[in-house]
Amino acid sequence: MSRLLVRRPSPRLAEGELTHIERVPVDPDLALSQWRSYVDVYRSRGWEVIEIEAADEHADGVFVEDAVVMFGDVAVITRPGADSRRGETVSAAETVAAAGIPALRIEAPGTLDGGDVLKVGRTVYVGQTLRTNPEGIEQLRAHLAPRGWNVVAVPVTKVLHLKSGVTALPDGTVVGFEPLVDDPDVYPDFLAVPEEHGTAVVVLDENTVLMSSDAPQTAELYRGRGLEVITTPISEFEKLEGCVTCLSVRVRD
């Protein structure tokens, strides 16, 4: 059974960090409702949901992927680039340990946000951003190279995280909204999508993806490629540069 690590949104969600977009009002009640709907998608497909301890003092704590990244059966506990987010990794690491998942760590002076990590096959693209520095990337490379992963650093300047600009379909095709992608030629197989919020997909299985409901044209594009597409509203998280990928950590057993 696949497992899902999540953390419910903080009532202080609206205070979360912002880098590339203007701050707009966020409805915490709607955010909680959207988060529950997001989690229910996984439950309905048989995933076991594991909730990381609430961290209401951390406005961005709901974006759990930034704190933990899975590589096969091994987790990497990150060291977020924003000082305000460093404390999020404590309870995340405890949950990983309690779940019996072996873990590695990124240590100072390295920084790494999980939102900067895109896995395509055995290639790991890592965004070099304001949140992820060269030292963090080198530590990740040192952790992963002996395990058969190839780490490729990717400059990112137009969005907060690498996966704010690109993700990948089940067949390995990298998808992105081209105006927000620094260099599409980095990827062997790149597909431009027509909407900004269509860039982020979570691969549920080899035929199914989960994405924001705010990109209907892109959803049809994916369906035209033979995929089952499940959509869910995440508007309140998109206001904070979040997307469907960063709201959970997928542990595939």
Stockholm file with secondary structure:
# STOCKHOLM 1.0

chainA/1-253         MSRLLVRRPSPRLAEGELTHIERVPVDPDLALSQWRSYVDVYRSRGWEVIEIEAADEHADGVFVEDAVVMFGDVAVITRPGADSRRGETVSAAETVAAAGIPALRIEAPGTLDGGDVLKVGRTVYVGQTLRTNPEGIEQLRAHLAPRGWNVVAVPVTKVLHLKSGVTALPDGTVVGFEPLVDDPDVYPDFLAVPEEHGTAVVVLDENTVLMSSDAPQTAELYRGRGLEVITTPISEFEKLEGCVTCLSVRVRD
#=GR chainA/1-253 SS CCEEEECCCCTTGGGCCCSSSCCCCCCHHHHHHHHHHHHHHHHHTTCEEEECCCCTTCTTTTCGGGTEEEETTEEEECBCSSGGGTTHHHHHHHHHHHTTCCEEECCTTCCBCGGGEEEETTEEEEEESSSSCHHHHHHHHHHHGGGTCEEEEEECCSSSSHHHHEEECTTSCEEECGGGCSCGGGSSSEEECSSGGGSCEEEEETTEEEEETTCHHHHHHHHHTTCEEEEECCHHHHTTTCCTTTTCEEECC
#=GC SS_cons         CCEEEECCCCTTGGGCCCSSSCCCCCCHHHHHHHHHHHHHHHHHTTCEEEECCCCTTCTTTTCGGGTEEEETTEEEECBCSSGGGTTHHHHHHHHHHHTTCCEEECCTTCCBCGGGEEEETTEEEEEESSSSCHHHHHHHHHHHGGGTCEEEEEECCSSSSHHHHEEECTTSCEEECGGGCSCGGGSSSEEECSSGGGSCEEEEETTEEEEETTCHHHHHHHHHTTCEEEEECCHHHHTTTCCTTTTCEEECC
//
